[in-house]
Structures are given as C-alpha cells and as structure tokens.
Amino acid sequence: MFESLPESKPDAILALMERFRGDTRAHKVDLGVGIYKDANGNTPVLAAVKQAEKLLLESQDTKAYVGPIGSRPFCDAMINQVFGANAKTDRIRAAQSTGGTGALRILADLIKSTRPDAAIWVSDPTWPNHVPILNAAGIEMKHYPYYDAQKCEVSFDAMMSALKSATDGDIVLLHGCCHNPTGADLLLDQWQQVADLCESKSLFPFFDMAYQGFGDGLDEDAASIRLFADKLPELVVAASCSKNLGLYRERTGAALLLAADTAQADRALGQLSVVIRSNYSMPPDHGANTTNLVMTTDSLNKQWREELEGMRSRMVRQRSAFAEAMRKRTNSDKFDYIAHQKGMFSRLPLSTSQIESLRDVNGIYLVGDGRINVAGLPEENMDALADAIASVL
Ligand code: LMR
C-alpha cells in the first residue's frame, strides 16, 4: 500500500518549530511560528479564557453531538466580531470550524463546488500553508504581486494591475489585516479601490482573518471586511480564534459568508454543512464554547479585551524597540519600516545563508523567508539580538 509513497516535504514553519524545541542552548530565541509570547517567552492561557473554562466545566452537563455547524451562539458572536455589532445579519451566516485553517479549507471546498472553473488569486508572498490548502481543494491558483521587498511596503500598483487581468468571476484571497508574512497592510483607501475592482469585475473576495485585534484593534482590523460587506453582495471570511484568544491547540474558528439574499445565504450554509459532514462530521466543542462565554459574559469580555490590547500594544512596543536598536546598529533608517507594520510578523531583508548563520551560530530562529514573529523579540536582550543581526548584514 504505502511503498510507492514519496517522502513528504515538511512544512517549513512547523519544521522550524520542532527544530527550535530540540535546540538545547539556553539563550535560543524563537522568532518562528506565529504564537504570541509574553516578556518571559511564555504563551500563557489568557485569564479570561481560564475563567470561562472553569465556568464551562461547572455548567456543562452533556457531551452529546452539537451538529456540523457547531455552536450557534458562538457563530453569532463571531458574526458580531467580524461584521460589527451594527451589521445587518439577514444575509450573513457562519459555521464553526477547526481553527482558521479549517475555515479556509471548507470555504475553499464550497467555492470549488459552486464555481469549479474559477481561479483563486493569492498574494505573493502569502502564508505558505495557503498553497497546499487551496491545492487540496483543487482550485487553480494564480498570484498577485503584493510586497516590494526593496521598499518594504505593499506594491499596490502591481497588485492592482495583476488583479485587473483576472477573469471575471475569479476569487481573490485577501488578508483582512496583519498580512502574513509581511506585516504590510493596505490603507483604507486602497481597500476601497480593491473593493471597486472586485465589484466591476465580479471578483469574489475571500478573506483570511487570522489576526483580528493584533493590528490596530478589534474593530479597526475588521474595517477592510466591513467596507467590502457594505459594497459587495457576496464574500466569505475564514476567521481564527487561535491568536486573539490564544486558543491555538483548541482549533477554534469560523467560516463566515455574506450572500446576495437570505435564501442564498441559507442555501450556502446548508452546502457548507454538507462539506463539513463529509470531512469531519462536526467541529470540536471546547474552544468554541469557551470563546462564546468570553465574548458574551460582560466581565469576561472586558477582561479579554484588556488582555488582547495588552498583547497588541506590547507587539507595537517591540516593533519600535527593535527598529530603534537596528537604527543604532546600522546608522540608518533601513529597519524603520518594522515599527510601522502591523500584527505579529515582518520580514527582515536577509539571505538564506544569513538566516542559517543566525540559527546555527546565535540560536536565533526565523522563517526561511526572513519572517520574524515580533512577539518573540527578547525584550531584555534586544541589544544582543540586534548585534547578532547586524553582524550578519
Ligand atoms: C504561522 O504563520 O506561523 C501560524 O499561522 C502558524 C501556522 O500554522 O503556520
């Protein structure tokens, strides 16, 4: 059976995570996988989540099946978070998913079933796992240029001109905020132009929303999606609770959709339910129920928002401190862009051999494309880190 299988190619980010775990050097620094870390390098369970889990443990009286769509209160809470408290929800539906990744996959399957010949346009660069997920769904992939690595900013004109060449009806995968891996986001005016283009060419927007609350704030980060939802008849969103609630291993997320009318919304959710049932039948419950309690219990919601703001503002400070340290080392503003980018990631302009040298000689782990997780920058040891990076430049 298995003799003809080729060796698998390890996922670059997960392989780096394993390699870091196996490194016994005490001073090692993890700037790799996208997990929030506090000043001590830990990823603790959020206090609001811990409290909600206690409540859940005490109050839950059954483990009976819920159903493919998962918890309705959780789905409503996610609709509220993504589309806003004042959104008209008659054309919006949601299904619980196994993390943001699961949402990407079930939405891709749904799209493939309804528009089999459409291509999906993906930013270059993008989160590496987008490629296998969309390949597995069988959707033809095309790339739009997104990032100018010389200027360290979005190459908006090139992006627009590529999208103008898309066939009417194609899909466009957009990072709703905190672009992974570059940290370079579109400005609101640029989002408006992309929305106009989607409208004029009937391009279908597919948002990946993995970092809501890590950029400028929960509502601010959703401005892109809300702008599109005001203008366009249809879109989908893969939303994750991994980062903003720290629920990584609980695999909690939602697949959300906006349809042209209520009947289409119901039909689309019905088909999504079929996709879920034929994949894994039903999503896990714990993370979604915990999230629902956090989002709908006033005291927990307040506590969570404060904790989220604490993570966000710490990453902003880390960005500034790192940019400042690099300014001193390089006597230039070459790294100032790090301070202005959004969310958990930015890219350093380093070659493969420089990245390998940082890992092998200094115990500093960053992804092979130069992506760093700014939450992992060592607050107490920023100077040593900047020295090491400057030494390989
Ligand atoms: C990342 O980009 O590092 C995270 O989204 C974790 C992952 O699954 O790759």
Residues whose N, C-alpha, C, O or C-beta is under 5 A from the ligand:
A	BS01	LMR	I13 G32 V33 G34
